């Protein structure tokens, strides 16, 4: 356990951020899975799912949760499958 008051605050801050970051990454995985399922079916909702996934990726990059190159790779794959 941290001894300094600022260190204790850092621990609490890290716990809050970890919870939020795990939730965002889980949401990204959910959106990716939804997109791949719709891409396999060639469903009409594919473009909306692609847009939602790409938007979530961009927001995760902005927050520093996903590396920019990784997000660019995923976005390229989405664009290729969705033909947007």
N, C-alpha and C positions, 0 to 999 in steps of 0.2 A: 504494500500500500504506500502511496505517496505521503511524504512527510510535510512538504511545504504546502501552504495554502494554494498557491498558484498551480502546483502540480496536481493537487486534488481537483481543482477546477478543470485542468486539462483532461483528467481522467473522465470527469462527467461529460465534458464537451465531446470527447472522443466516442463515448458510449452513444450519445445522441446522434452523432454523425454516422456512426456505424449502422445504427438501426435504419436511418434514412437511406444510406447508400445500399444496404442489402435490399431494401424495398425497391429502389429504383432498378437495381440490376435484375431482380426477380421479374419486375415488370417488363424489362427489355427481353428477357428470355421468353416470357409469355407472348409478347407481341411477335417475336421471331417465329415461335412455334405456330401461332395463328396464321402468320403469313405463309409459312411453308405448307401448311395443310391446305390453305386456299389455293396456293400455286399448284399443288398436285391435282386439285379438283378443277382447276381453271375456272374458279367461281367468279361471279360478277362483282363481288365485294373485294376483289383482289387489290384494286388500286387504292381503295380507302384504307385497307390494312397496310399497304406499302407506305402510304403517306403517314400513317400513325407511327409506324416503326421507324421510319427515317427521322421524323420529328423528335421522337424519344431519343434516338441515337445522338442527334445534334445537341439536345439539351444535356445529355450525359457527358458529351465531350466538353461542353461549355463549363460544366461543373467539375470536370477533371476526373470523372469516374471511368471513362473509357478513353483509350488513346486515340488520337485523331486519325492515325493511319489505319487502325483497326476498324474504326467507324466508316472510313472511306471505303475500305474493302467490302464491308457488309452492305453499304449503300450501293456499291457497284453491282453486287450480286442481286440485290433487290431490283435495281433498274433493269438488269438483264432479264430477270424472270417476269417482271411486271410489264416490261416494254413501255416504260414511261419516259 
